[in-house]
């Protein structure tokens, strides 16, 4: 039974981190562009506009995806309460892999939107664009 609880905690860790870190990135991105903390890709680190846009967009995406993933992650574990450790491990491993795929998908989506929103030099494509959109 302890293993089921352990796997449940492990499998809610990724959605909870997505919610917390997404909210942090969205509302309070790192002030300075740096290679240590924050959403760090070559496109996001081009200038202040791309840095703030990437944090706002990816943070909001992670926050939403984290909430969407949290409840199914718990619900998927419930039928396996009392099941063998092997069955719980397989379910937990598959669920963690799916959550990591969602997390990575948010990064790919952010890069796609950055490319659509900014030129290769980091300038806005549409002068009327803003972070509020």
Secondary structure, 3 states (H helix, E strand, C coil): CHHHHHHHHHHHHHHHHHHHHHHHHHHCCCCCCCCCCCCCCCCCCCCHHHHHHHHHHHHHHHHHHHHHHHHHHHHHHHCCCCCCHHHHHHHHHHHHHHHHHHHHHHHHHHHHHHHHHECCCCCECCCCCCCCC
